[in-house]
Amino acid sequence: MNLHALFGTSFQQESRIKTIHHPARIEFFKGKLVILQKKYALFILISKYVLAVILLICISLMMVINILPLLQEQGPSLFRIHPNTVSAIDSLTRDHLVEMAENRRINDLRSKLDKQTPKNFYLVINTTENKFRLYSGKSLIREGICSTGSYTLLMDGNERKWKFETPKGIFKVQGKKTNPVWKKPDWAFVEEGLPIPSVNHPSRFEYGTLGDYALMLGNGYMIHGTIYQRFLGLPVTHGCVRMGDEDLELVYNKLKIGSTIYIY
């Protein structure tokens, strides 16, 4: 029996409605809708990025179009460094180079000084301040006052001249004596207004004047003691270096024959 003929169109519509509202079909359409929504959202996002890129390109092109004439007209001046800036940079560079050269020179001098500094005991005498310093290597052992040349000039009737100054330079201890005897030179008699005796006349030999110790520097110059302690620290000698008793004893015991003495 034909159902369609029996019930007519109403049966067909009811059958279609049932088919459409079937649960499986509903889930299918929901899935399709979700996929469409995701694709639409992705499309919108991509569109925003594309529009942003296009906008940035347009802005960049506009900036290039507006700036290009300015660069063509004033380009060199825009990138030119101001003369004052160049001068300041040159000044800083020169100052830095000068400082580097000075530091290098100072380091070279220190290196040379280290090489020249004796490792054992040596004596430094300052004739300007009449002071001495005893060192061992770089270590200061003792310092104190002494007396050096007076720089006075003495003349006799024969036009002979003596200038009483302490020689400056680097010296070596050539000899050491305890209880030294001073053999007075000619100028000692001229200074006292006495006639000059023969070379080995007894009046030339004087005991106790030079103290307890003497270190020979050559050419008649010595480091010795003195009976005139109150004059220590003053330039009153005839060229030798006078020291106090305790200072002289220490220096005498520390310095050996061949030890270095710097006088300036």
C-alpha positions as CSV (number, residue, x, y, z in Angstrom):
1,M,0.0,0.0,0.0
2,N,1.3,3.4,-0.9
3,L,1.5,5.5,2.3
4,H,2.1,8.7,0.5
5,A,-1.1,8.2,-1.4
6,L,-3.0,7.3,1.7
7,F,-1.8,10.1,4.0
8,G,-0.9,12.7,1.5
9,T,1.6,15.5,2.0
10,S,1.3,15.7,5.8
11,F,3.1,12.4,6.2
12,Q,6.0,13.7,4.0
13,Q,6.5,16.9,6.1
14,E,6.4,14.9,9.3
15,S,9.0,12.5,8.0
16,R,11.3,15.3,6.9
17,I,11.1,17.0,10.3
18,K,12.0,13.8,12.1
19,T,14.9,13.3,9.8
20,I,16.2,16.8,10.4
21,H,16.0,16.7,14.2
22,H,17.7,13.3,14.5
23,P,20.4,13.6,17.3
24,A,23.3,12.5,15.1
25,R,22.5,15.1,12.5
26,I,22.3,17.8,15.1
27,E,25.8,17.0,16.4
28,F,27.1,17.0,12.9
29,F,25.8,20.5,12.2
30,K,27.2,21.8,15.5
31,G,30.7,20.6,14.6
32,K,30.5,22.3,11.3
33,L,29.4,25.5,12.9
34,V,32.4,25.4,15.4
35,I,34.8,24.9,12.6
36,L,33.3,27.8,10.6
37,Q,33.6,30.0,13.7
38,K,37.3,29.1,14.2
39,K,38.1,29.8,10.6
40,Y,36.3,33.1,10.7
41,A,38.2,34.1,13.9
42,L,41.5,33.1,12.2
43,F,40.6,35.1,9.1
44,I,39.8,38.2,11.2
45,L,43.1,37.9,13.1
46,I,45.2,37.5,9.9
47,S,43.3,40.4,8.3
48,K,44.3,42.6,11.3
49,Y,48.0,41.7,11.0
50,V,47.9,42.2,7.2
51,L,46.2,45.6,7.6
52,A,48.8,46.6,10.3
53,V,51.7,45.6,8.0
54,I,50.2,47.5,5.1
55,L,49.7,50.6,7.4
56,L,53.3,50.5,8.6
57,I,54.5,50.2,5.0
58,C,52.4,53.2,4.0
59,I,53.7,55.3,6.9
60,S,57.3,54.3,6.0
61,L,56.8,55.3,2.4
62,M,55.3,58.6,3.4
63,M,58.3,59.3,5.8
64,V,60.8,58.4,3.0
65,I,58.9,60.6,0.5
66,N,58.9,63.6,3.0
67,I,62.5,63.2,4.2
68,L,64.2,62.4,0.9
69,P,64.2,66.0,-0.4
70,L,65.7,67.2,2.9
71,L,68.4,64.6,2.8
72,Q,69.3,65.6,-0.8
73,E,69.5,69.2,0.1
74,Q,71.1,69.1,3.6
75,G,72.3,65.6,3.9
76,P,76.0,66.4,4.4
77,S,75.3,69.1,7.0
78,L,73.1,66.7,9.0
79,F,75.9,64.2,9.5
80,R,78.7,66.8,9.9
81,I,80.3,66.8,13.4
82,H,80.5,70.3,15.0
83,P,84.1,71.7,15.1
84,N,83.9,72.2,18.9
85,T,83.1,68.5,19.3
86,V,86.0,67.5,17.1
87,S,88.3,69.8,19.1
88,A,87.1,68.4,22.4
89,I,87.7,64.8,21.1
90,D,91.2,65.7,19.9
91,S,92.0,67.4,23.3
92,L,90.8,64.3,25.2
93,T,92.8,62.0,22.9
94,R,95.9,64.2,23.3
95,D,95.6,64.3,27.1
96,H,95.1,60.5,27.2
97,L,98.2,59.9,25.0
98,V,100.3,62.3,27.1
99,E,99.1,60.6,30.3
100,M,100.0,57.2,28.8
101,A,103.4,58.5,27.8
102,E,104.1,59.9,31.2
103,N,103.0,56.7,32.9
104,R,105.2,54.7,30.6
105,R,108.2,57.0,31.3
106,I,107.6,56.8,35.1
107,N,107.4,53.0,34.9
108,D,110.6,52.9,32.9
109,L,112.4,55.1,35.4
110,R,111.1,53.0,38.3
111,S,112.4,49.9,36.5
112,K,115.8,51.5,36.0
113,L,115.9,52.7,39.6
114,D,115.1,49.2,40.8
115,K,117.9,47.8,38.7
116,Q,120.3,50.5,40.1
117,T,119.3,50.1,43.7
118,P,121.8,48.1,45.7
119,K,120.5,45.0,47.4
120,N,122.7,45.5,50.5
121,F,123.4,48.5,52.7
122,Y,124.1,51.9,51.1
123,L,124.1,55.6,52.2
124,V,122.4,58.6,50.6
125,I,123.5,62.1,51.6
126,N,121.5,65.3,50.8
127,T,124.0,68.2,50.8
128,T,121.1,70.8,50.5
129,E,119.4,69.7,53.7
130,N,122.4,68.2,55.4
131,K,120.7,65.0,56.0
132,F,121.6,61.3,55.5
133,R,119.6,58.1,55.0
134,L,120.9,54.6,55.4
135,Y,119.2,51.9,53.4
136,S,119.2,48.2,52.9
137,G,117.7,47.6,49.5
138,K,114.5,49.6,49.6
139,S,114.2,49.6,53.4
140,L,115.1,52.7,55.3
141,I,117.3,51.7,58.2
142,R,118.2,55.2,59.7
143,E,118.1,58.8,58.9
144,G,119.5,61.9,60.6
145,I,121.4,65.1,60.2
146,C,125.0,65.6,59.1
147,S,127.2,68.4,58.0
148,T,128.6,69.0,54.5
149,G,130.7,71.6,52.6
150,S,130.4,75.3,53.5
151,Y,131.1,76.4,49.9
152,T,133.4,79.1,51.1
153,L,136.4,80.2,49.1
154,L,139.9,80.4,50.6
155,M,143.0,82.0,48.9
156,D,146.6,82.3,50.0
157,G,149.3,84.8,49.0
158,N,150.4,82.7,46.1
159,E,146.9,82.9,44.5
160,R,146.1,79.4,45.4
161,K,142.4,78.8,45.8
162,W,140.3,76.2,47.8
163,K,136.6,75.9,47.5
164,F,135.1,73.9,50.4
165,E,132.4,71.9,48.8
166,T,131.3,68.3,49.2
167,P,131.6,66.4,45.8
168,K,128.4,65.0,44.4
169,G,128.0,61.7,42.6
170,I,128.2,58.0,43.2
171,F,131.1,56.9,45.4
172,K,132.4,53.6,46.8
173,V,133.8,53.1,50.3
174,Q,137.5,52.7,49.6
175,G,138.8,52.2,53.1
176,K,137.7,52.2,56.8
177,K,139.6,53.3,59.9
178,T,138.9,53.4,63.6
179,N,140.4,56.3,65.6
180,P,141.5,58.1,62.4
181,V,144.3,60.7,62.5
182,W,143.8,63.8,60.5
183,K,146.8,64.9,58.4
184,K,146.2,68.6,58.0
185,P,146.5,69.8,54.4
186,D,148.0,73.2,53.4
187,W,144.7,75.1,53.5
188,A,144.3,74.2,57.2
189,F,147.4,76.3,58.0
190,V,146.5,79.1,55.6
191,E,143.1,79.3,57.2
192,E,144.7,79.6,60.6
193,G,147.2,82.1,59.4
194,L,150.1,79.8,60.1
195,P,153.2,79.0,58.0
196,I,152.8,75.8,56.0
197,P,155.1,73.1,57.4
198,S,156.8,70.3,55.5
199,V,154.8,67.3,54.3
200,N,155.4,65.0,57.2
201,H,155.9,67.6,59.9
202,P,154.4,66.5,63.3
203,S,152.2,69.6,63.3
204,R,150.2,68.2,60.4
205,F,148.9,65.3,62.4
206,E,145.9,65.9,64.7
207,Y,144.3,63.2,66.9
208,G,140.7,63.0,67.9
209,T,139.4,65.6,65.5
210,L,137.7,63.1,63.2
211,G,135.9,61.1,65.9
212,D,136.0,57.4,66.3
213,Y,135.5,56.2,62.8
214,A,136.2,57.3,59.2
215,L,135.1,55.9,55.8
216,M,137.4,56.9,52.9
217,L,135.8,58.1,49.6
218,G,139.0,59.0,47.7
219,N,140.8,62.3,46.9
220,G,141.0,63.1,50.6
221,Y,137.2,63.1,51.2
222,M,135.9,61.2,54.1
223,I,132.8,60.5,56.2
224,H,133.9,61.0,59.8
225,G,132.9,62.1,63.3
226,T,133.4,65.5,64.8
227,I,134.1,67.2,68.1
228,Y,131.7,70.0,67.0
229,Q,128.5,68.2,67.5
230,R,126.5,71.4,67.9
231,F,127.2,72.3,64.2
232,L,125.6,69.1,62.8
233,G,122.9,69.9,60.3
234,L,124.8,73.0,59.0
235,P,127.1,73.4,56.0
236,V,130.3,74.1,57.8
237,T,132.9,71.5,56.6
238,H,135.8,71.8,54.2
239,G,134.2,69.1,52.0
240,C,134.1,66.0,54.2
241,V,130.8,64.7,55.6
242,R,130.5,64.9,59.4
243,M,128.1,62.7,61.4
244,G,127.1,62.3,65.0
245,D,128.8,59.6,67.1
246,E,125.9,57.1,67.2
247,D,124.9,57.6,63.6
248,L,128.5,57.2,62.4
249,E,129.0,54.0,64.4
250,L,126.0,52.4,62.8
251,V,126.9,53.5,59.3
252,Y,130.5,52.4,59.8
253,N,129.4,48.9,60.9
254,K,126.8,48.5,58.1
255,L,128.8,49.7,55.2
256,K,131.6,47.5,53.9
257,I,134.5,48.3,51.6
258,G,132.9,48.7,48.1
259,S,129.5,49.8,49.5
260,T,127.8,52.6,47.5
261,I,127.4,56.1,48.7
262,Y,125.1,58.6,46.9
263,I,125.8,62.3,47.4
264,Y,123.7,64.9,45.8
